[in-house]
Amino acid sequence: MDAASPSPLLRVGMLAYGLDRPGSGIARYAVELVNALAASEPGIEVVLLVPFAGDLPEIDARVARVHLLGLSRLPAMMTAGPVAIAAAARARRLDVVHDPTGISPFLLPRRVAPFARLVTIHDMVPFVYPETHARLTNLLFRRYIPRTLPFVDRIVTVSDASKLDIQRFYRLPSERVVAIPNGVSLRFARPPEAEIAATLARYGVAPPYLLAVGALQARKNLETLFEAFARLRADGLPHRLVVVGRTMWKSEGVFRRLDDLALGDAVLLTGYVEDDDLPALYAGATCFVFPSLYEGFGLPPLEAMACGTPVVAADTSSLPEVVGDAGLRVAARDVSAYVAAIRSIVTRPDWAATLGARGVAQAQGFSWAAAAASHARLYRQAADGR
């Protein structure tokens, strides 16, 4: 083929497992990636492989759907999924099938399923913090996924830190794992002041406040943040602490520590918040705090920075890659370090403004269009390798 000729159309099946249960970073990744591929990669035709009934209104209407009914739960996807996916790939003449959710339902030999296979493994939490996951998830990572990897052409992950963990725990060479950073949706920017005020009023939030976003579970390390906040309140901090996120498995310790500190109405737990409301909550906060012990990527601090909010984050796993020098990074369990970092932002408006501007600049380095372009190149490499 002439070097100037356009690349042939590549058909990519994208597994849509879990997109009927929105709210997770993995679901956000899948939706944003599919939409960015549809919008900016004309050489890629994406076909959604949907394992549940119902529509996906958040997905670009140009993206075709194929339903694989009966596979909406993890045990079914792990067992019947490989055969159903192979049948759909044959019927739609797919060149590549990509599982963006990390299940890796690829167990059939290539002679009966001759398409390239990719899986995105976002993190290795079940190895690093197995106590924070249910038994089935730990089984998936420790028993099931290792069996599928000989049938996988490329493993994608979302940070260099996760790449190193995947190589270490699965004993894989560097060339088998490709790190492609997430982007930040264009919706994350500072909204008009009237929109900020209306959204805050709807959730019963009154400035000034500190903000944390993430599921209520042990790995998010909210207990450390609660203790730092209690010290700041004892020193006269007028702010409330707003925590956005749904309650997850084994979250009892989070609520127990909150009760022990007797913070009462000073802490507001909003539960799950729709994505469209998050920019206003980010933008209205004096400071965003993300004390998580381990993240494959960590979208919330990136979203907060895109909205111009100063960020304090744990100096762990992938977070230095995301936050860079645009936010304050502290040792994950160092309560005194959180107190000092938050106080520096609350008491120095000039410093807070500087951090906010740095954060906006840092966030501009992460786009879903760039992520889609990197995935498109990887799809072609995998298909050519077949």
LOGU-63751 format. One record per residue (C-alpha): residue in three letters; chain; x, z, y; residue number from 1. Coordinates in nm, 3 decimals, padded with zeros to 5 digits. Each point is the difference from the previous one (the first is absolute). Example, Ala and Ser with C-alpha at 12.3 -4.5 7.8 and 13.67 -1.06 7.14 Angstrom:
% residues 2
('ALA', 'A', (01.230, 00.780, -00.450), 1) ('SER', 'A', (00.137, -00.066, 00.344), 2) 
This chain:
% residues 386
('MET', 'A', (00.000, 00.000, 00.000), 1) ('ASP', 'A', (00.124, -00.087, 00.352), 2) ('ALA', 'A', (00.130, 00.306, 00.188), 3) ('ALA', 'A', (-00.245, -00.072, 00.282), 4) ('SER', 'A', (-00.302, -00.021, -00.231), 5) ('PRO', 'A', (-00.244, 00.292, 00.014), 6) ('SER', 'A', (00.001, 00.240, -00.292), 7) ('PRO', 'A', (-00.284, -00.056, -00.248), 8) ('LEU', 'A', (-00.299, 00.231, 00.017), 9) ('LEU', 'A', (00.062, 00.317, -00.197), 10) ('ARG', 'A', (-00.298, 00.183, -00.153), 11) ('VAL', 'A', (00.043, 00.377, 00.001), 12) ('GLY', 'A', (-00.241, 00.236, -00.172), 13) ('MET', 'A', (-00.014, 00.338, 00.175), 14) ('LEU', 'A', (-00.138, 00.293, -00.198), 15) ('ALA', 'A', (-00.254, 00.188, 00.212), 16) ('TYR', 'A', (-00.011, 00.321, -00.206), 17) ('GLY', 'A', (-00.104, 00.301, 00.209), 18) ('LEU', 'A', (-00.119, -00.192, 00.304), 19) ('ASP', 'A', (-00.350, 00.131, -00.063), 20) ('ARG', 'A', (00.144, 00.345, 00.077), 21) ('PRO', 'A', (00.156, -00.045, 00.347), 22) ('GLY', 'A', (00.205, 00.257, 00.183), 23) ('SER', 'A', (00.336, -00.010, -00.177), 24) ('GLY', 'A', (00.322, -00.151, 00.127), 25) ('ILE', 'A', (00.014, -00.222, -00.309), 26) ('ALA', 'A', (-00.345, -00.143, 00.073), 27) ('ARG', 'A', (00.104, -00.058, 00.361), 28) ('TYR', 'A', (00.310, -00.186, -00.121), 29) ('ALA', 'A', (-00.201, -00.226, -00.229), 30) ('VAL', 'A', (-00.260, -00.088, 00.265), 31) ('GLU', 'A', (00.253, -00.062, 00.277), 32) ('LEU', 'A', (00.225, -00.209, -00.225), 33) ('VAL', 'A', (-00.284, -00.221, -00.125), 34) ('ASN', 'A', (-00.130, -00.057, 00.353), 35) ('ALA', 'A', (00.347, -00.076, 00.135), 36) ('LEU', 'A', (00.066, -00.250, -00.280), 37) ('ALA', 'A', (-00.332, -00.172, 00.071), 38) ('ALA', 'A', (00.068, -00.013, 00.374), 39) ('SER', 'A', (00.366, -00.095, 00.015), 40) ('GLU', 'A', (00.111, -00.156, -00.331), 41) ('PRO', 'A', (-00.177, -00.339, -00.045), 42) ('GLY', 'A', (00.209, -00.079, -00.307), 43) ('ILE', 'A', (-00.149, 00.296, -00.188), 44) ('GLU', 'A', (-00.354, 00.002, -00.139), 45) ('VAL', 'A', (-00.103, 00.356, -00.078), 46) ('VAL', 'A', (-00.263, 00.071, -00.264), 47) ('LEU', 'A', (-00.125, 00.358, -00.018), 48) ('LEU', 'A', (-00.044, 00.135, -00.353), 49) ('VAL', 'A', (-00.274, 00.256, 00.062), 50) ('PRO', 'A', (-00.063, 00.252, -00.280), 51) ('PHE', 'A', (-00.328, 00.137, 00.139), 52) ('ALA', 'A', (-00.334, -00.120, 00.130), 53) ('GLY', 'A', (-00.065, -00.041, 00.369), 54) ('ASP', 'A', (00.158, -00.171, 00.296), 55) ('LEU', 'A', (00.315, 00.074, 00.197), 56) ('PRO', 'A', (-00.097, -00.059, 00.363), 57) ('GLU', 'A', (00.340, 00.111, 00.130), 58) ('ILE', 'A', (00.167, -00.295, -00.181), 59) ('ASP', 'A', (00.026, -00.336, 00.176), 60) ('ALA', 'A', (-00.302, -00.212, -00.095), 61) ('ARG', 'A', (00.230, -00.293, -00.083), 62) ('VAL', 'A', (00.139, 00.186, -00.302), 63) ('ALA', 'A', (-00.164, -00.098, -00.330), 64) ('ARG', 'A', (-00.128, 00.271, -00.236), 65) ('VAL', 'A', (-00.006, 00.016, -00.379), 66) ('HIS', 'A', (-00.179, 00.301, -00.150), 67) ('LEU', 'A', (00.149, 00.179, -00.300), 68) ('LEU', 'A', (-00.286, 00.239, -00.059), 69) ('GLY', 'A', (00.040, 00.318, -00.199), 70) ('LEU', 'A', (00.358, 00.073, 00.110), 71) ('SER', 'A', (-00.065, 00.221, 00.301), 72) ('ARG', 'A', (00.148, 00.312, -00.163), 73) ('LEU', 'A', (00.363, 00.054, -00.089), 74) ('PRO', 'A', (-00.033, 00.034, -00.380), 75) ('ALA', 'A', (-00.192, -00.329, -00.019), 76) ('MET', 'A', (00.253, -00.180, 00.220), 77) ('MET', 'A', (00.289, 00.130, -00.209), 78) ('THR', 'A', (-00.156, -00.114, -00.330), 79) ('ALA', 'A', (-00.228, -00.299, 00.058), 80) ('GLY', 'A', (00.156, -00.108, 00.328), 81) ('PRO', 'A', (00.290, -00.210, -00.136), 82) ('VAL', 'A', (-00.232, -00.227, -00.203), 83) ('ALA', 'A', (-00.259, -00.036, 00.279), 84) ('ILE', 'A', (00.267, -00.083, 00.257), 85) ('ALA', 'A', (00.159, -00.259, -00.228), 86) ('ALA', 'A', (-00.338, -00.166, -00.058), 87) ('ALA', 'A', (-00.069, -00.014, 00.374), 88) ('ALA', 'A', (00.347, -00.140, 00.065), 89) ('ARG', 'A', (-00.058, -00.281, -00.249), 90) ('ALA', 'A', (-00.345, -00.080, 00.138), 91) ('ARG', 'A', (00.120, -00.013, 00.362), 92) ('ARG', 'A', (00.341, -00.156, -00.081), 93) ('LEU', 'A', (00.186, 00.283, 00.172), 94) ('ASP', 'A', (00.374, -00.034, 00.043), 95) ('VAL', 'A', (00.055, 00.369, 00.079), 96) ('VAL', 'A', (-00.192, 00.323, -00.052), 97) ('HIS', 'A', (00.090, 00.292, 00.225), 98) ('ASP', 'A', (-00.118, 00.355, -00.059), 99) ('PRO', 'A', (00.042, 00.171, 00.339), 100) ('THR', 'A', (-00.127, 00.336, -00.126), 101) ('GLY', 'A', (00.275, 00.099, -00.243), 102) ('ILE', 'A', (-00.185, 00.000, -00.334), 103) ('SER', 'A', (00.192, -00.298, -00.141), 104) ('PRO', 'A', (-00.260, -00.119, -00.254), 105) ('PHE', 'A', (00.235, -00.258, -00.150), 106) ('LEU', 'A', (00.044, 00.038, -00.375), 107) ('LEU', 'A', (-00.051, -00.353, -00.134), 108) ('PRO', 'A', (00.297, -00.218, -00.096), 109) ('ARG', 'A', (00.077, -00.294, 00.224), 110) ('ARG', 'A', (-00.093, -00.258, -00.260), 111) ('VAL', 'A', (-00.368, 00.101, 00.030), 112) ('ALA', 'A', (00.011, 00.098, 00.368), 113) ('PRO', 'A', (00.240, -00.247, 00.164), 114) ('PHE', 'A', (-00.034, 00.115, 00.360), 115) ('ALA', 'A', (00.251, 00.194, 00.208), 116) ('ARG', 'A', (-00.080, 00.371, 00.032), 117) ('LEU', 'A', (00.078, 00.237, 00.285), 118) ('VAL', 'A', (-00.086, 00.365, 00.045), 119) ('THR', 'A', (00.037, 00.218, 00.307), 120) ('ILE', 'A', (00.110, 00.353, -00.083), 121) ('HIS', 'A', (-00.040, 00.190, 00.324), 122) ('ASP', 'A', (00.176, 00.323, -00.092), 123) ('MET', 'A', (00.116, 00.213, -00.289), 124) ('VAL', 'A', (-00.194, 00.315, 00.082), 125) ('PRO', 'A', (-00.099, 00.061, -00.367), 126) ('PHE', 'A', (00.370, 00.039, -00.077), 127) ('VAL', 'A', (00.103, 00.194, 00.311), 128) ('TYR', 'A', (-00.312, 00.221, 00.032), 129) ('PRO', 'A', (-00.189, -00.036, -00.331), 130) ('GLU', 'A', (-00.198, 00.318, 00.064), 131) ('THR', 'A', (-00.185, -00.172, 00.286), 132) ('HIS', 'A', (-00.154, -00.267, -00.224), 133) ('ALA', 'A', (-00.257, -00.005, -00.276), 134) ('ARG', 'A', (00.115, -00.039, -00.359), 135) ('LEU', 'A', (-00.121, -00.360, -00.025), 136) ('THR', 'A', (00.205, -00.108, 00.303), 137) ('ASN', 'A', (00.310, 00.165, -00.141), 138) ('LEU', 'A', (-00.066, -00.176, -00.332), 139) ('LEU', 'A', (-00.033, -00.331, 00.184), 140) ('PHE', 'A', (00.339, 00.037, 00.167), 141) ('ARG', 'A', (00.191, 00.158, -00.286), 142) ('ARG', 'A', (-00.139, -00.188, -00.302), 143) ('TYR', 'A', (-00.208, -00.301, 00.097), 144) ('ILE', 'A', (00.195, -00.165, 00.284), 145) ('PRO', 'A', (00.335, 00.010, -00.184), 146) ('ARG', 'A', (-00.164, -00.194, -00.287), 147) ('THR', 'A', (-00.120, -00.270, 00.241), 148) ('LEU', 'A', (00.324, -00.057, 00.191), 149) ('PRO', 'A', (00.149, -00.246, -00.254), 150) ('PHE', 'A', (-00.300, -00.224, 00.077), 151) ('VAL', 'A', (00.040, 00.029, 00.381), 152) ('ASP', 'A', (00.204, -00.252, 00.200), 153) ('ARG', 'A', (00.042, 00.198, 00.322), 154) ('ILE', 'A', (-00.064, 00.357, 00.108), 155) ('VAL', 'A', (-00.088, 00.037, 00.367), 156) ('THR', 'A', (00.023, 00.327, 00.188), 157) ('VAL', 'A', (-00.046, 00.098, 00.363), 158) ('SER', 'A', (00.325, 00.173, 00.100), 159) ('ASP', 'A', (00.366, 00.022, -00.092), 160) ('ALA', 'A', (-00.053, 00.364, -00.098), 161) ('SER', 'A', (-00.268, -00.096, -00.252), 162) ('LYS', 'A', (00.217, -00.282, -00.132), 163) ('LEU', 'A', (00.278, 00.245, -00.080), 164) ('ASP', 'A', (-00.245, 00.235, -00.173), 165) ('ILE', 'A', (-00.149, -00.282, -00.209), 166) ('GLN', 'A', (00.346, -00.114, -00.106), 167) ('ARG', 'A', (00.099, 00.356, -00.087), 168) ('PHE', 'A', (-00.306, 00.108, -00.197), 169) ('TYR', 'A', (-00.058, -00.332, -00.177), 170) ('ARG', 'A', (00.369, -00.081, -00.037), 171) ('LEU', 'A', (-00.034, -00.344, 00.153), 172) ('PRO', 'A', (00.262, -00.220, 00.167), 173) ('SER', 'A', (-00.028, -00.046, 00.375), 174) ('GLU', 'A', (-00.093, -00.368, -00.023), 175) ('ARG', 'A', (-00.324, 00.075, -00.187), 176) ('VAL', 'A', (-00.145, 00.206, 00.286), 177) ('VAL', 'A', (-00.073, -00.144, 00.345), 178) ('ALA', 'A', (-00.077, 00.220, 00.301), 179) ('ILE', 'A', (-00.244, -00.151, 00.253), 180) ('PRO', 'A', (-00.108, 00.244, 00.275), 181) ('ASN', 'A', (-00.365, 00.043, 00.084), 182) ('GLY', 'A', (-00.134, -00.115, 00.334), 183) ('VAL', 'A', (-00.222, 00.173, 00.250), 184) ('SER', 'A', (-00.342, -00.145, 00.076), 185) ('LEU', 'A', (-00.055, -00.140, 00.348), 186) ('ARG', 'A', (-00.294, 00.239, 00.038), 187) ('PHE', 'A', (00.252, 00.281, 00.051), 188) ('ALA', 'A', (00.062, -00.001, 00.373), 189) ('ARG', 'A', (-00.113, 00.231, 00.277), 190) ('PRO', 'A', (-00.375, -00.058, 00.057), 191) ('PRO', 'A', (-00.169, 00.025, 00.341), 192) ('GLU', 'A', (-00.044, 00.356, 00.123), 193) ('ALA', 'A', (-00.380, -00.020, -00.028), 194) ('GLU', 'A', (00.028, -00.097, -00.367), 195) ('ILE', 'A', (00.242, 00.286, -00.066), 196) ('ALA', 'A', (-00.236, 00.250, 00.163), 197) ('ALA', 'A', (-00.306, -00.130, -00.188), 198) ('THR', 'A', (00.175, 00.012, -00.338), 199) ('LEU', 'A', (00.135, 00.351, 00.057), 200) ('ALA', 'A', (-00.345, 00.120, 00.100), 201) ('ARG', 'A', (-00.150, -00.147, -00.315), 202) ('TYR', 'A', (00.238, 00.205, -00.216), 203) ('GLY', 'A', (-00.027, 00.315, 00.210), 204) ('VAL', 'A', (00.362, -00.024, 00.116), 205) ('ALA', 'A', (00.094, 00.126, 00.346), 206) ('PRO', 'A', (00.349, -00.050, 00.145), 207) ('PRO', 'A', (00.262, 00.131, -00.008), 208) ('TYR', 'A', (00.068, -00.028, -00.371), 209) ('LEU', 'A', (00.269, -00.072, -00.256), 210) ('LEU', 'A', (-00.085, -00.248, -00.276), 211) ('ALA', 'A', (00.087, -00.040, -00.368), 212) ('VAL', 'A', (-00.133, -00.282, -00.219), 213) ('GLY', 'A', (00.020, -00.005, -00.377), 214) ('ALA', 'A', (-00.175, 00.115, -00.315), 215) ('LEU', 'A', (-00.034, 00.374, -00.046), 216) ('GLN', 'A', (00.235, 00.050, -00.294), 217) ('ALA', 'A', (00.315, 00.198, -00.076), 218) ('ARG', 'A', (00.245, -00.287, 00.054), 219) ('LYS', 'A', (-00.110, -00.040, 00.362), 220) ('ASN', 'A', (00.152, 00.342, 00.077), 221) ('LEU', 'A', (-00.276, 00.107, 00.235), 222) ('GLU', 'A', (00.075, 00.365, -00.072), 223) ('THR', 'A', (00.327, -00.033, 00.193), 224) ('LEU', 'A', (-00.181, -00.160, 00.293), 225) ('PHE', 'A', (-00.263, 00.274, -00.001), 226) ('GLU', 'A', (00.269, 00.268, 00.020), 227) ('ALA', 'A', (00.177, -00.179, 00.286), 228) ('PHE', 'A', (-00.330, -00.040, 00.181), 229) ('ALA', 'A', (-00.079, 00.370, -00.048), 230) ('ARG', 'A', (00.331, 00.092, 00.165), 231) ('LEU', 'A', (-00.068, -00.235, 00.290), 232) ('ARG', 'A', (-00.348, 00.146, 00.048), 233) ('ALA', 'A', (00.144, 00.351, -00.001), 234) ('ASP', 'A', (00.232, -00.113, 00.282), 235) ('GLY', 'A', (-00.294, -00.118, 00.205), 236) ('LEU', 'A', (-00.041, -00.368, -00.099), 237) ('PRO', 'A', (-00.351, -00.103, 00.116), 238) ('HIS', 'A', (-00.024, -00.300, -00.233), 239) ('ARG', 'A', (-00.216, -00.026, -00.310), 240) ('LEU', 'A', (00.128, -00.165, -00.318), 241) ('VAL', 'A', (-00.210, -00.290, -00.129), 242) ('VAL', 'A', (00.058, -00.103, -00.362), 243) ('VAL', 'A', (-00.146, -00.333, -00.113), 244) ('GLY', 'A', (-00.023, -00.071, -00.373), 245) ('ARG', 'A', (-00.212, 00.047, -00.306), 246) ('THR', 'A', (00.041, 00.288, -00.244), 247) ('MET', 'A', (00.197, -00.103, -00.307), 248) ('TRP', 'A', (00.073, 00.141, -00.344), 249) ('LYS', 'A', (00.181, 00.337, -00.002), 250) ('SER', 'A', (-00.050, 00.072, 00.370), 251) ('GLU', 'A', (-00.080, 00.369, -00.048), 252) ('GLY', 'A', (00.335, 00.113, 00.141), 253) ('VAL', 'A', (-00.068, -00.182, 00.327), 254) ('PHE', 'A', (-00.323, 00.191, 00.061), 255) ('ARG', 'A', (00.145, 00.327, -00.124), 256) ('ARG', 'A', (00.286, -00.017, 00.252), 257) ('LEU', 'A', (-00.241, -00.090, 00.276), 258) ('ASP', 'A', (-00.209, 00.309, -00.080), 259) ('ASP', 'A', (00.308, 00.223, -00.022), 260) ('LEU', 'A', (00.108, -00.100, 00.351), 261) ('ALA', 'A', (-00.350, 00.074, 00.141), 262) ('LEU', 'A', (00.013, -00.297, 00.236), 263) ('GLY', 'A', (-00.377, -00.035, 00.002), 264) ('ASP', 'A', (-00.139, -00.257, 00.242), 265) ('ALA', 'A', (00.349, -00.089, 00.122), 266) ('VAL', 'A', (00.025, -00.243, -00.293), 267) ('LEU', 'A', (-00.255, -00.279, -00.039), 268) ('LEU', 'A', (-00.021, -00.182, -00.335), 269) ('THR', 'A', (-00.187, -00.325, 00.061), 270) ('GLY', 'A', (00.003, -00.136, -00.354), 271) ('TYR', 'A', (00.032, -00.376, -00.049), 272) ('VAL', 'A', (-00.009, -00.208, 00.320), 273) ('GLU', 'A', (-00.070, -00.373, 00.016), 274) ('ASP', 'A', (00.298, -00.215, 00.095), 275) ('ASP', 'A', (-00.172, -00.123, 00.316), 276) ('ASP', 'A', (-00.013, 00.357, 00.136), 277) ('LEU', 'A', (00.362, 00.088, -00.071), 278) ('PRO', 'A', (00.161, -00.169, 00.306), 279) ('ALA', 'A', (-00.201, 00.217, 00.239), 280) ('LEU', 'A', (00.086, 00.316, -00.193), 281) ('TYR', 'A', (00.368, -00.093, 00.000), 282) ('ALA', 'A', (00.000, -00.093, 00.368), 283) ('GLY', 'A', (-00.179, 00.316, 00.112), 284) ('ALA', 'A', (00.251, 00.233, -00.169), 285) ('THR', 'A', (00.284, 00.168, 00.184), 286) ('CYS', 'A', (00.215, -00.030, -00.310), 287) ('PHE', 'A', (-00.031, -00.138, -00.353), 288) ('VAL', 'A', (00.158, 00.205, -00.279), 289) ('PHE', 'A', (00.073, -00.133, -00.350), 290) ('PRO', 'A', (00.168, 00.264, -00.221), 291) ('SER', 'A', (-00.038, -00.185, -00.333), 292) ('LEU', 'A', (00.256, 00.081, -00.270), 293) ('TYR', 'A', (00.004, -00.351, -00.145), 294) ('GLU', 'A', (-00.136, -00.340, 00.105), 295) ('GLY', 'A', (00.050, -00.347, -00.138), 296) ('PHE', 'A', (-00.041, -00.125, 00.356), 297) ('GLY', 'A', (-00.217, 00.220, 00.223), 298) ('LEU', 'A', (-00.245, -00.205, 00.205), 299) ('PRO', 'A', (-00.142, 00.282, 00.219), 300) ('PRO', 'A', (00.316, 00.065, 00.208), 301) ('LEU', 'A', (00.037, -00.375, 00.053), 302) ('GLU', 'A', (-00.362, -00.025, 00.114), 303) ('ALA', 'A', (00.044, 00.298, 00.234), 304) ('MET', 'A', (00.310, -00.159, 00.154), 305) ('ALA', 'A', (-00.186, -00.329, 00.050), 306) ('CYS', 'A', (-00.259, 00.196, 00.199), 307) ('GLY', 'A', (00.272, 00.150, 00.221), 308) ('THR', 'A', (-00.023, 00.355, -00.136), 309) ('PRO', 'A', (00.322, 00.205, -00.040), 310) ('VAL', 'A', (00.079, 00.063, -00.367), 311) ('VAL', 'A', (00.159, 00.290, -00.186), 312) ('ALA', 'A', (00.065, -00.086, -00.365), 313) ('ALA', 'A', (00.178, 00.142, -00.302), 314) ('ASP', 'A', (00.346, -00.143, -00.059), 315) ('THR', 'A', (-00.074, -00.093, -00.362), 316) ('SER', 'A', (-00.031, -00.302, -00.231), 317) ('SER', 'A', (-00.103, -00.315, 00.192), 318) ('LEU', 'A', (-00.096, 00.169, 00.328), 319) ('PRO', 'A', (00.338, -00.054, 00.172), 320) ('GLU', 'A', (-00.046, -00.375, -00.061), 321) ('VAL', 'A', (-00.343, 00.005, 00.162), 322) ('VAL', 'A', (00.058, 00.241, 00.288), 323) ('GLY', 'A', (00.362, -00.089, 00.074), 324) ('ASP', 'A', (00.123, 00.161, 00.323), 325) ('ALA', 'A', (-00.338, -00.048, 00.167), 326) ('GLY', 'A', (-00.134, 00.338, -00.114), 327) ('LEU', 'A', (00.131, 00.349, -00.070), 328) ('ARG', 'A', (00.102, 00.050, -00.364), 329) ('VAL', 'A', (00.036, 00.350, -00.145), 330) ('ALA', 'A', (00.071, 00.156, -00.339), 331) ('ALA', 'A', (-00.326, -00.015, -00.192), 332) ('ARG', 'A', (-00.047, 00.375, -00.063), 333) ('ASP', 'A', (00.172, 00.137, 00.314), 334) ('VAL', 'A', (-00.279, 00.173, 00.188), 335) ('SER', 'A', (00.223, 00.089, 00.294), 336) ('ALA', 'A', (00.107, -00.363, 00.039), 337) ('TYR', 'A', (-00.363, -00.113, 00.024), 338) ('VAL', 'A', (-00.068, 00.272, 00.258), 339) ('ALA', 'A', (00.295, -00.113, 00.214), 340) ('ALA', 'A', (-00.081, -00.371, -00.029), 341) ('ILE', 'A', (-00.369, 00.041, 00.084), 342) ('ARG', 'A', (00.078, 00.237, 00.287), 343) ('SER', 'A', (00.245, -00.250, 00.151), 344) ('ILE', 'A', (-00.276, -00.262, 00.012), 345) ('VAL', 'A', (-00.275, 00.231, 00.125), 346) ('THR', 'A', (00.207, 00.154, 00.279), 347) ('ARG', 'A', (00.186, -00.312, 00.121), 348) ('PRO', 'A', (-00.235, -00.283, 00.097), 349) ('ASP', 'A', (00.293, -00.224, 00.096), 350) ('TRP', 'A', (00.151, 00.042, -00.347), 351) ('ALA', 'A', (-00.338, -00.062, -00.162), 352) ('ALA', 'A', (-00.039, -00.323, 00.201), 353) ('THR', 'A', (00.347, -00.114, -00.106), 354) ('LEU', 'A', (-00.077, 00.061, -00.365), 355) ('GLY', 'A', (-00.334, -00.177, 00.035), 356) ('ALA', 'A', (00.169, -00.310, 00.142), 357) ('ARG', 'A', (00.266, 00.006, -00.270), 358) ('GLY', 'A', (-00.270, 00.022, -00.262), 359) ('VAL', 'A', (-00.183, -00.307, 00.129), 360) ('ALA', 'A', (00.326, -00.197, -00.010), 361) ('GLN', 'A', (00.077, 00.123, -00.352), 362) ('ALA', 'A', (-00.346, -00.094, -00.129), 363) ('GLN', 'A', (00.039, -00.354, 00.132), 364) ('GLY', 'A', (00.267, -00.055, -00.266), 365) ('PHE', 'A', (-00.259, 00.029, -00.279), 366) ('SER', 'A', (-00.260, -00.276, -00.035), 367) ('TRP', 'A', (-00.228, -00.115, -00.280), 368) ('ALA', 'A', (00.081, -00.362, 00.086), 369) ('ALA', 'A', (00.366, 00.068, -00.078), 370) ('ALA', 'A', (-00.096, 00.184, -00.318), 371) ('ALA', 'A', (-00.221, -00.294, -00.106), 372) ('ALA', 'A', (00.284, -00.248, 00.060), 373) ('SER', 'A', (00.237, 00.208, -00.216), 374) ('HIS', 'A', (-00.260, 00.024, -00.277), 375) ('ALA', 'A', (-00.063, -00.377, 00.018), 376) ('ARG', 'A', (00.371, -00.070, -00.050), 377) ('LEU', 'A', (00.008, 00.240, -00.293), 378) ('TYR', 'A', (-00.305, -00.166, -00.160), 379) ('ARG', 'A', (00.172, -00.339, 00.014), 380) ('GLN', 'A', (00.321, 00.138, -00.147), 381) ('ALA', 'A', (-00.192, 00.162, -00.285), 382) ('ALA', 'A', (-00.207, -00.315, -00.066), 383) ('ASP', 'A', (00.311, -00.221, 00.006), 384) ('GLY', 'A', (00.161, 00.239, -00.248), 385) ('ARG', 'A', (-00.288, -00.054, -00.241), 386) 
